[in-house]
Amino acid sequence: MIEIVGDLWHYHREGAWCCITTNGYVKRDGRLVMGRGCAQEAAQRFPDLQHQLGDLVARKGNHVFPLAQYTLLSFPVKHTWDQRADLDLIRRSAEELMALLADPFSPVDPPVILPRPGCGNGGLLWRDVAPILEGILDQRVQVLCRPFEALA
């Protein structure tokens, strides 16, 4: 894992695959709740994304999903939108991401940009999340810190 500072959408515009931290709560209308942080930013940029992710989560569960048409990956950090992020779920998501990168048929082309998972609306501290990711992620994954977070 490599730590970088910057803006997620800058890397996305440059062609990088970017993770959006998500939860597993699907509304009655079939949309995944994407109301804060980079998930909300992604939902605003790609209006059909909430329905596509909602369908995947409803059918397959709260997992890492590549969304090739957007060069995005879901990265679950919460079970529902109103809970704190779950370190075990973050660990599982990191393992799923690495399995996806190891799959020769995967559409994902590294590097993958991952905002600090669970450290925004999820309520976790980076010092608690980083040791989990360090044991799983390799140099193909760049963990993004926004400039204002680097000062904290």
N, CA and C atoms as an extended XYZ file, in Angstrom:
456
Properties=species:S:1:pos:R:3:atomname:S:1:resname:S:1:resid:I:1 pbc="F F F"
N         0.856       -1.173        0.000 N   MET     1
C         0.000        0.000        0.000 CA  MET     1
C         0.894        1.226        0.000 C   MET     1
N         0.502        2.164       -0.809 N   ILE     2
C         1.210        3.438       -0.896 CA  ILE     2
C         0.238        4.519       -0.437 C   ILE     2
N         0.689        5.439        0.394 N   GLU     3
C        -0.166        6.544        0.830 CA  GLU     3
C         0.135        7.769       -0.022 C   GLU     3
N        -0.932        8.409       -0.485 N   ILE     4
C        -0.804        9.601       -1.315 CA  ILE     4
C        -1.756       10.675       -0.798 C   ILE     4
N        -1.512       11.898       -1.201 N   VAL     5
C        -2.374       13.029       -0.849 CA  VAL     5
C        -2.925       13.600       -2.145 C   VAL     5
N        -4.215       13.914       -2.155 N   GLY     6
C        -4.784       14.511       -3.351 CA  GLY     6
C        -6.295       14.436       -3.369 C   GLY     6
N        -6.827       14.612       -4.575 N   ASP     7
C        -8.271       14.609       -4.792 CA  ASP     7
C        -8.642       13.356       -5.589 C   ASP     7
N        -9.580       12.590       -5.074 N   LEU     8
C       -10.017       11.348       -5.706 CA  LEU     8
C       -10.405       11.563       -7.165 C   LEU     8
N       -11.152       12.617       -7.424 N   TRP     9
C       -11.692       12.827       -8.765 CA  TRP     9
C       -10.632       13.294       -9.751 C   TRP     9
N        -9.548       13.862       -9.259 N   HIS    10
C        -8.409       14.163      -10.128 CA  HIS    10
C        -7.831       12.851      -10.668 C   HIS    10
N        -7.603       11.888       -9.782 N   TYR    11
C        -7.060       10.598      -10.209 CA  TYR    11
C        -8.039        9.884      -11.141 C   TYR    11
N        -9.313       10.000      -10.863 N   HIS    12
C       -10.325        9.372      -11.711 CA  HIS    12
C       -10.288        9.967      -13.122 C   HIS    12
N       -10.196       11.287      -13.209 N   ARG    13
C       -10.107       11.950      -14.524 CA  ARG    13
C        -8.856       11.506      -15.286 C   ARG    13
N        -7.803       11.163      -14.537 N   GLU    14
C        -6.553       10.703      -15.156 CA  GLU    14
C        -6.630        9.245      -15.602 C   GLU    14
N        -7.759        8.570      -15.313 N   GLY    15
C        -7.955        7.199      -15.774 CA  GLY    15
C        -7.765        6.117      -14.728 C   GLY    15
N        -7.484        6.495      -13.484 N   ALA    16
C        -7.301        5.487      -12.433 CA  ALA    16
C        -8.638        4.894      -12.010 C   ALA    16
N        -8.603        3.637      -11.621 N   TRP    17
C        -9.750        3.011      -10.975 CA  TRP    17
C        -9.810        3.558       -9.555 C   TRP    17
N       -10.977        4.006       -9.141 N   CYS    18
C       -11.137        4.599       -7.818 CA  CYS    18
C       -12.189        3.857       -7.012 C   CYS    18
N       -11.895        3.637       -5.743 N   CYS    19
C       -12.854        3.018       -4.830 CA  CYS    19
C       -13.734        4.096       -4.223 C   CYS    19
N       -14.985        3.742       -4.027 N   ILE    20
C       -15.883        4.595       -3.259 CA  ILE    20
C       -16.339        3.775       -2.063 C   ILE    20
N       -16.198        4.361       -0.889 N   THR    21
C       -16.577        3.662        0.328 CA  THR    21
C       -18.096        3.664        0.441 C   THR    21
N       -18.643        2.476        0.723 N   THR    22
C       -20.088        2.288        0.666 CA  THR    22
C       -20.594        1.549        1.901 C   THR    22
N       -21.913        1.395        1.932 N   ASN    23
C       -22.585        0.610        2.965 CA  ASN    23
C       -23.489       -0.399        2.255 C   ASN    23
N       -24.206       -1.191        3.021 N   GLY    24
C       -25.027       -2.229        2.421 CA  GLY    24
C       -26.518       -2.006        2.542 C   GLY    24
N       -26.931       -0.738        2.659 N   TYR    25
C       -28.355       -0.449        2.847 CA  TYR    25
C       -28.999       -0.043        1.525 C   TYR    25
N       -29.939       -0.866        1.077 N   VAL    26
C       -30.664       -0.595       -0.162 CA  VAL    26
C       -32.063       -0.089        0.197 C   VAL    26
N       -32.443        1.055       -0.368 N   LYS    27
C       -33.770        1.633       -0.126 CA  LYS    27
C       -34.850        0.821       -0.834 C   LYS    27
N       -36.089        1.063       -0.462 N   ARG    28
C       -37.216        0.357       -1.091 CA  ARG    28
C       -37.272        0.576       -2.598 C   ARG    28
N       -36.798        1.725       -3.052 N   ASP    29
C       -36.827        1.995       -4.495 CA  ASP    29
C       -35.644        1.359       -5.237 C   ASP    29
N       -34.818        0.593       -4.511 N   GLY    30
C       -33.715       -0.127       -5.139 CA  GLY    30
C       -32.394        0.617       -5.184 C   GLY    30
N       -32.368        1.846       -4.673 N   ARG    31
C       -31.123        2.620       -4.684 CA  ARG    31
C       -30.307        2.334       -3.427 C   ARG    31
N       -28.992        2.219       -3.586 N   LEU    32
C       -28.095        2.118       -2.446 CA  LEU    32
C       -27.995        3.493       -1.795 C   LEU    32
N       -27.987        3.549       -0.473 N   VAL    33
C       -27.799        4.820        0.215 CA  VAL    33
C       -26.361        5.278       -0.018 C   VAL    33
N       -26.219        6.460       -0.609 N   MET    34
C       -24.912        7.050       -0.904 CA  MET    34
C       -24.999        8.545       -0.580 C   MET    34
N       -25.174        8.838        0.692 N   GLY    35
C       -25.508       10.197        1.094 CA  GLY    35
C       -24.397       11.075        1.603 C   GLY    35
N       -23.186       10.536        1.758 N   ARG    36
C       -22.102       11.358        2.299 CA  ARG    36
C       -20.776       10.970        1.656 C   ARG    36
N       -19.818       11.850        1.800 N   GLY    37
C       -18.450       11.572        1.382 CA  GLY    37
C       -18.298       11.281       -0.100 C   GLY    37
N       -17.318       10.430       -0.406 N   CYS    38
C       -17.025       10.132       -1.809 CA  CYS    38
C       -18.154        9.353       -2.467 C   CYS    38
N       -18.955        8.619       -1.683 N   ALA    39
C       -20.114        7.921       -2.261 CA  ALA    39
C       -21.122        8.934       -2.792 C   ALA    39
N       -21.383        9.970       -2.024 N   GLN    40
C       -22.311       11.011       -2.473 CA  GLN    40
C       -21.748       11.720       -3.711 C   GLN    40
N       -20.469       12.010       -3.695 N   GLU    41
C       -19.846       12.658       -4.848 CA  GLU    41
C       -19.982       11.789       -6.103 C   GLU    41
N       -19.783       10.472       -5.943 N   ALA    42
C       -19.926        9.555       -7.078 CA  ALA    42
C       -21.366        9.505       -7.570 C   ALA    42
N       -22.319        9.460       -6.640 N   ALA    43
C       -23.740        9.415       -7.011 CA  ALA    43
C       -24.146       10.677       -7.766 C   ALA    43
N       -23.569       11.811       -7.413 N   GLN    44
C       -23.877       13.054       -8.115 CA  GLN    44
C       -23.273       13.063       -9.513 C   GLN    44
N       -22.102       12.476       -9.670 N   ARG    45
C       -21.450       12.435      -10.980 CA  ARG    45
C       -22.089       11.412      -11.923 C   ARG    45
N       -22.575       10.319      -11.348 N   PHE    46
C       -23.105        9.209      -12.146 CA  PHE    46
C       -24.502        8.866      -11.642 C   PHE    46
N       -25.533        9.508      -12.189 N   PRO    47
C       -26.896        9.393      -11.655 CA  PRO    47
C       -27.454        7.972      -11.544 C   PRO    47
N       -27.038        7.038      -12.387 N   ASP    48
C       -27.583        5.681      -12.311 CA  ASP    48
C       -26.811        4.775      -11.349 C   ASP    48
N       -25.724        5.275      -10.782 N   LEU    49
C       -24.854        4.465       -9.928 CA  LEU    49
C       -25.582        3.898       -8.711 C   LEU    49
N       -26.430        4.686       -8.062 N   GLN    50
C       -27.138        4.199       -6.876 CA  GLN    50
C       -28.021        2.996       -7.202 C   GLN    50
N       -28.668        3.026       -8.366 N   HIS    51
C       -29.504        1.890       -8.764 CA  HIS    51
C       -28.650        0.662       -9.113 C   HIS    51
N       -27.556        0.881       -9.809 N   GLN    52
C       -26.704       -0.246      -10.181 CA  GLN    52
C       -26.100       -0.918       -8.951 C   GLN    52
N       -25.574       -0.113       -8.036 N   LEU    53
C       -25.019       -0.689       -6.815 CA  LEU    53
C       -26.107       -1.290       -5.937 C   LEU    53
N       -27.260       -0.643       -5.867 N   GLY    54
C       -28.376       -1.189       -5.096 CA  GLY    54
C       -28.771       -2.560       -5.598 C   GLY    54
N       -28.809       -2.730       -6.912 N   ASP    55
C       -29.146       -4.027       -7.495 CA  ASP    55
C       -28.086       -5.071       -7.152 C   ASP    55
N       -26.805       -4.713       -7.275 N   LEU    56
C       -25.735       -5.657       -6.953 CA  LEU    56
C       -25.776       -6.077       -5.485 C   LEU    56
N       -25.940       -5.101       -4.593 N   VAL    57
C       -25.969       -5.403       -3.156 CA  VAL    57
C       -27.192       -6.242       -2.809 C   VAL    57
N       -28.342       -5.927       -3.394 N   ALA    58
C       -29.563       -6.692       -3.113 CA  ALA    58
C       -29.420       -8.144       -3.578 C   ALA    58
N       -28.754       -8.361       -4.714 N   ARG    59
C       -28.627       -9.712       -5.258 CA  ARG    59
C       -27.447      -10.496       -4.690 C   ARG    59
N       -26.317       -9.801       -4.406 N   LYS    60
C       -25.080      -10.510       -4.083 CA  LYS    60
C       -24.511      -10.193       -2.709 C   LYS    60
N       -25.077       -9.200       -2.015 N   GLY    61
C       -24.565       -8.838       -0.699 CA  GLY    61
C       -23.628       -7.641       -0.752 C   GLY    61
N       -23.163       -7.258        0.409 N   ASN    62
C       -22.343       -6.056        0.598 CA  ASN    62
C       -20.874       -6.396        0.355 C   ASN    62
N       -20.453       -6.326       -0.902 N   HIS    63
C       -19.106       -6.741       -1.302 CA  HIS    63
C       -18.464       -5.703       -2.212 C   HIS    63
N       -17.196       -5.940       -2.527 N   VAL    64
C       -16.474       -5.122       -3.500 CA  VAL    64
C       -16.983       -5.498       -4.888 C   VAL    64
N       -17.403       -4.480       -5.644 N   PHE    65
C       -17.874       -4.702       -7.002 CA  PHE    65
C       -17.166       -3.745       -7.952 C   PHE    65
N       -16.597       -4.257       -9.059 N   PRO    66
C       -16.075       -3.342      -10.073 CA  PRO    66
C       -17.233       -2.836      -10.927 C   PRO    66
N       -17.206       -1.573      -11.223 N   LEU    67
C       -18.207       -0.939      -12.084 CA  LEU    67
C       -17.434       -0.361      -13.270 C   LEU    67
N       -17.182       -1.236      -14.247 N   ALA    68
C       -16.263       -0.908      -15.338 CA  ALA    68
C       -16.677        0.329      -16.119 C   ALA    68
N       -17.984        0.531      -16.299 N   GLN    69
C       -18.415        1.678      -17.095 CA  GLN    69
C       -18.057        3.011      -16.442 C   GLN    69
N       -17.769        2.988      -15.142 N   TYR    70
C       -17.402        4.210      -14.411 CA  TYR    70
C       -15.945        4.196      -13.946 C   TYR    70
N       -15.223        3.123      -14.177 N   THR    71
C       -13.897        2.879      -13.585 CA  THR    71
C       -13.916        3.139      -12.069 C   THR    71
N       -14.946        2.584      -11.430 N   LEU    72
C       -15.108        2.675       -9.978 CA  LEU    72
C       -15.235        1.288       -9.381 C   LEU    72
N       -14.909        1.188       -8.104 N   LEU    73
C       -15.138       -0.014       -7.322 CA  LEU    73
C       -15.865        0.387       -6.051 C   LEU    73
N       -16.836       -0.431       -5.659 N   SER    74
C       -17.424       -0.221       -4.332 CA  SER    74
C       -16.450       -0.820       -3.325 C   SER    74
N       -16.397       -0.226       -2.141 N   PHE    75
C       -15.536       -0.722       -1.067 CA  PHE    75
C       -16.329       -0.586        0.223 C   PHE    75
N       -17.071       -1.643        0.605 N   PRO    76
C       -17.920       -1.550        1.797 CA  PRO    76
C       -17.128       -1.311        3.082 C   PRO    76
N       -17.608       -0.338        3.856 N   VAL    77
C       -17.020       -0.057        5.171 CA  VAL    77
C       -18.070       -0.129        6.283 C   VAL    77
N       -19.349       -0.083        5.896 N   LYS    78
C       -20.450       -0.119        6.858 CA  LYS    78
C       -21.491       -1.131        6.398 C   LYS    78
N       -22.237       -1.647        7.376 N   HIS    79
C       -23.350       -2.535        7.038 CA  HIS    79
C       -24.589       -1.709        6.689 C   HIS    79
N       -24.844       -0.650        7.443 N   THR    80
C       -25.934        0.279        7.137 CA  THR    80
C       -25.391        1.701        7.225 C   THR    80
N       -26.082        2.620        6.605 N   TRP    81
C       -25.599        3.992        6.497 CA  TRP    81
C       -25.455        4.690        7.845 C   TRP    81
N       -26.234        4.287        8.839 N   ASP    82
C       -26.254        5.015       10.108 CA  ASP    82
C       -25.341        4.414       11.178 C   ASP    82
N       -24.559        3.411       10.820 N   GLN    83
C       -23.625        2.800       11.765 CA  GLN    83
C       -22.230        3.370       11.581 C   GLN    83
N       -21.390        3.119       12.588 N   ARG    84
C       -19.960        3.402       12.429 CA  ARG    84
C       -19.374        2.371       11.472 C   ARG    84
N       -18.263        2.721       10.879 N   ALA    85
C       -17.561        1.773       10.024 CA  ALA    85
C       -17.110        0.572       10.858 C   ALA    85
N       -16.996       -0.566       10.208 N   ASP    86
C       -16.688       -1.832       10.858 CA  ASP    86
C       -15.305       -2.300       10.396 C   ASP    86
N       -14.364       -2.431       11.327 N   LEU    87
C       -13.000       -2.832       10.970 CA  LEU    87
C       -12.952       -4.215       10.320 C   LEU    87
N       -13.803       -5.122       10.755 N   ASP    88
C       -13.825       -6.454       10.130 CA  ASP    88
C       -14.321       -6.377        8.683 C   ASP    88
N       -15.310       -5.514        8.427 N   LEU    89
C       -15.801       -5.334        7.064 CA  LEU    89
C       -14.740       -4.672        6.194 C   LEU    89
N       -14.019       -3.735        6.741 N   ILE    90
C       -12.924       -3.086        6.002 CA  ILE    90
C       -11.860       -4.129        5.659 C   ILE    90
N       -11.522       -4.995        6.608 N   ARG    91
C       -10.555       -6.066        6.351 CA  ARG    91
C       -11.051       -6.965        5.212 C   ARG    91
N       -12.314       -7.378        5.291 N   ARG    92
C       -12.870       -8.252        4.246 CA  ARG    92
C       -12.865       -7.548        2.892 C   ARG    92
N       -13.230       -6.271        2.875 N   SER    93
C       -13.240       -5.523        1.614 CA  SER    93
C       -11.837       -5.419        1.026 C   SER    93
N       -10.841       -5.204        1.867 N   ALA    94
C        -9.456       -5.146        1.385 CA  ALA    94
C        -9.037       -6.493        0.799 C   ALA    94
N        -9.425       -7.580        1.453 N   GLU    95
C        -9.110       -8.914        0.932 CA  GLU    95
C        -9.825       -9.170       -0.396 C   GLU    95
N       -11.076       -8.744       -0.501 N   GLU    96
C       -11.811       -8.903       -1.760 CA  GLU    96
C       -11.175       -8.072       -2.874 C   GLU    96
N       -10.726       -6.877       -2.545 N   LEU    97
C       -10.066       -6.027       -3.542 CA  LEU    97
C        -8.800       -6.705       -4.057 C   LEU    97
N        -8.008       -7.268       -3.151 N   MET    98
C        -6.777       -7.928       -3.582 CA  MET    98
C        -7.073       -9.186       -4.414 C   MET    98
N        -8.133       -9.907       -4.063 N   ALA    99
C        -8.522      -11.075       -4.863 CA  ALA    99
C        -8.938      -10.644       -6.265 C   ALA    99
N        -9.636       -9.521       -6.350 N   LEU   100
C       -10.051       -8.994       -7.647 CA  LEU   100
C        -8.824       -8.600       -8.475 C   LEU   100
N        -7.843       -7.989       -7.843 N   LEU   101
C        -6.627       -7.598       -8.556 CA  LEU   101
C        -5.816       -8.816       -8.995 C   LEU   101
N        -5.941       -9.921       -8.291 N   ALA   102
C        -5.213      -11.140       -8.644 CA  ALA   102
C        -5.904      -11.930       -9.759 C   ALA   102
N        -7.161      -11.619      -10.023 N   ASP   103
C        -7.939      -12.347      -11.031 CA  ASP   103
C        -7.507      -11.903      -12.429 C   ASP   103
N        -7.005      -12.828      -13.248 N   PRO   104
C        -6.545      -12.431      -14.588 CA  PRO   104
C        -7.673      -11.938      -15.499 C   PRO   104
N        -8.917      -12.216      -15.154 N   PHE   105
C       -10.056      -11.776      -15.967 CA  PHE   105
C       -10.703      -10.497      -15.435 C   PHE   105
N       -10.133       -9.942      -14.387 N   SER   106
C       -10.674       -8.722      -13.796 CA  SER   106
C       -10.493       -7.541      -14.754 C   SER   106
N       -11.495       -6.669      -14.816 N   PRO   107
C       -11.347       -5.474      -15.660 CA  PRO   107
C       -10.485       -4.393      -15.013 C   PRO   107
N       -10.161       -4.557      -13.741 N   VAL   108
C        -9.474       -3.516      -12.973 CA  VAL   108
C        -7.990       -3.500      -13.312 C   VAL   108
N        -7.513       -2.309      -13.674 N   ASP   109
C        -6.117       -2.118      -14.045 CA  ASP   109
C        -5.478       -1.182      -13.022 C   ASP   109
N        -4.531       -1.677      -12.226 N   PRO   110
C        -3.907       -0.832      -11.209 CA  PRO   110
C        -3.173        0.347      -11.822 C   PRO   110
N        -2.947        1.412      -11.054 N   PRO   111
C        -3.199        1.487       -9.622 CA  PRO   111
C        -4.673        1.743       -9.309 C   PRO   111
N        -5.050        1.331       -8.110 N   VAL   112
C        -6.388        1.589       -7.584 CA  VAL   112
C        -6.250        2.631       -6.485 C   VAL   112
N        -7.115        3.635       -6.529 N   ILE   113
C        -7.096        4.695       -5.525 CA  ILE   113
C        -8.194        4.412       -4.507 C   ILE   113
N        -7.829        4.377       -3.230 N   LEU   114
C        -8.763        4.080       -2.147 CA  LEU   114
C        -8.706        5.187       -1.108 C   LEU   114
N        -9.787        5.972       -0.956 N   PRO   115
C        -9.804        6.941        0.138 CA  PRO   115
C        -9.686        6.199        1.472 C   PRO   115
N        -9.121        6.829        2.465 N   ARG   116
C        -8.976        6.197        3.782 CA  ARG   116
C       -10.322        5.614        4.224 C   ARG   116
N       -10.457        4.292        4.186 N   PRO   117
C       -11.773        3.691        4.443 CA  PRO   117
C       -12.209        3.794        5.906 C   PRO   117
N       -13.440        4.266        6.077 N   GLY   118
C       -14.030        4.353        7.410 CA  GLY   118
C       -13.595        5.551        8.217 C   GLY   118
N       -12.756        6.400        7.648 N   CYS   119
C       -12.166        7.496        8.423 CA  CYS   119
C       -12.860        8.844        8.229 C   CYS   119
N       -13.914        8.886        7.454 N   GLY   120
C       -14.702       10.107        7.317 CA  GLY   120
C       -15.972        9.953        8.128 C   GLY   120
N       -17.075        9.783        7.416 N   ASN   121
C       -18.370        9.578        8.056 CA  ASN   121
C       -18.406        8.284        8.877 C   ASN   121
N       -17.488        7.376        8.634 N   GLY   122
C       -17.437        6.114        9.365 CA  GLY   122
C       -16.976        6.236       10.802 C   GLY   122
N       -16.341        7.356       11.126 N   GLY   123
C       -15.973        7.641       12.509 CA  GLY   123
C       -14.714        6.956       13.026 C   GLY   123
N       -13.958        6.287       12.165 N   LEU   124
C       -12.741        5.618       12.623 CA  LEU   124
C       -11.531        6.525       12.471 C   LEU   124
N       -10.483        6.196       13.197 N   LEU   125
C        -9.226        6.925       13.098 CA  LEU   125
C        -8.272        6.162       12.187 C   LEU   125
N        -7.520        6.906       11.374 N   TRP   126
C        -6.589        6.289       10.444 CA  TRP   126
C        -5.578        5.411       11.182 C   TRP   126
N        -5.162        5.809       12.363 N   ARG   127
C        -4.179        5.019       13.105 CA  ARG   127
C        -4.725        3.634       13.490 C   ARG   127
N        -6.049        3.478       13.496 N   ASP   128
C        -6.658        2.173       13.782 CA  ASP   128
C        -6.896        1.354       12.508 C   ASP   128
N        -7.099        2.035       11.394 N   VAL   129
C        -7.387        1.363       10.128 CA  VAL   129
C        -6.104        0.970        9.397 C   VAL   129
N        -5.119        1.836        9.403 N   ALA   130
C        -3.883        1.617        8.635 CA  ALA   130
C        -3.220        0.270        8.909 C   ALA   130
N        -3.070       -0.171       10.170 N   PRO   131
C        -2.399       -1.450       10.403 CA  PRO   131
C        -3.134       -2.646        9.774 C   PRO   131
N        -4.436       -2.571        9.671 N   ILE   132
C        -5.207       -3.644        9.039 CA  ILE   132
C        -4.896       -3.690        7.548 C   ILE   132
N        -4.914       -2.531        6.914 N   LEU   133
C        -4.685       -2.468        5.470 CA  LEU   133
C        -3.243       -2.808        5.099 C   LEU   133
N        -2.294       -2.407        5.941 N   GLU   134
C        -0.881       -2.656        5.646 CA  GLU   134
C        -0.583       -4.137        5.498 C   GLU   134
N        -1.316       -4.970        6.207 N   GLY   135
C        -1.090       -6.400        6.117 CA  GLY   135
C        -1.782       -7.060        4.931 C   GLY   135
N        -2.559       -6.302        4.178 N   ILE   136
C        -3.348       -6.881        3.078 CA  ILE   136
C        -3.015       -6.242        1.735 C   ILE   136
N        -3.032       -4.927        1.672 N   LEU   137
C        -2.871       -4.216        0.407 CA  LEU   137
C        -1.411       -4.148       -0.017 C   LEU   137
N        -1.170       -4.211       -1.317 N   ASP   138
C         0.186       -4.053       -1.828 CA  ASP   138
C         0.304       -2.737       -2.598 C   ASP   138
N         1.404       -2.564       -3.312 N   GLN   139
C         1.704       -1.296       -3.980 CA  GLN   139
C         0.749       -0.964       -5.120 C   GLN   139
N        -0.106       -1.891       -5.518 N   ARG   140
C        -1.087       -1.596       -6.566 CA  ARG   140
C        -2.219       -0.723       -6.052 C   ARG   140
N        -2.328       -0.606       -4.735 N   VAL   141
C        -3.388        0.192       -4.118 CA  VAL   141
C        -2.754        1.406       -3.453 C   VAL   141
N        -3.263        2.567       -3.832 N   GLN   142
C        -2.794        3.823       -3.257 CA  GLN   142
C        -3.897        4.381       -2.370 C   GLN   142
N        -3.591        4.513       -1.080 N   VAL   143
C        -4.584        5.008       -0.127 CA  VAL   143
C        -4.490        6.527       -0.098 C   VAL   143
N        -5.618        7.136       -0.397 N   LEU   144
C        -5.690        8.576       -0.582 CA  LEU   144
C        -6.079        9.312        0.692 C   LEU   144
N        -5.319       10.321        0.978 N   CYS   145
C        -5.618       11.244        2.056 CA  CYS   145
C        -5.882       12.590        1.394 C   CYS   145
N        -6.998       13.209        1.725 N   ARG   146
C        -7.262       14.537        1.182 CA  ARG   146
C        -6.346       15.537        1.879 C   ARG   146
N        -5.996       16.637        1.218 N   PRO   147
C        -5.027       17.572        1.789 CA  PRO   147
C        -5.377       18.034        3.209 C   PRO   147
N        -6.646       18.299        3.500 N   PHE   148
C        -6.993       18.765        4.842 CA  PHE   148
C        -6.841       17.659        5.883 C   PHE   148
N        -6.940       16.375        5.462 N   GLU   149
C        -6.751       15.266        6.396 CA  GLU   149
C        -5.273       15.086        6.741 C   GLU   149
N        -4.397       15.428        5.807 N   ALA   150
C        -2.970       15.266        6.039 CA  ALA   150
C        -2.492       16.173        7.168 C   ALA   150
N        -3.189       17.259        7.375 N   LEU   151
C        -2.815       18.195        8.430 CA  LEU   151
C        -3.323       17.764        9.800 C   LEU   151
N        -4.303       16.849        9.818 N   ALA   152
C        -4.905       16.436       11.085 CA  ALA   152
C        -4.055       15.409       11.803 C   ALA   152
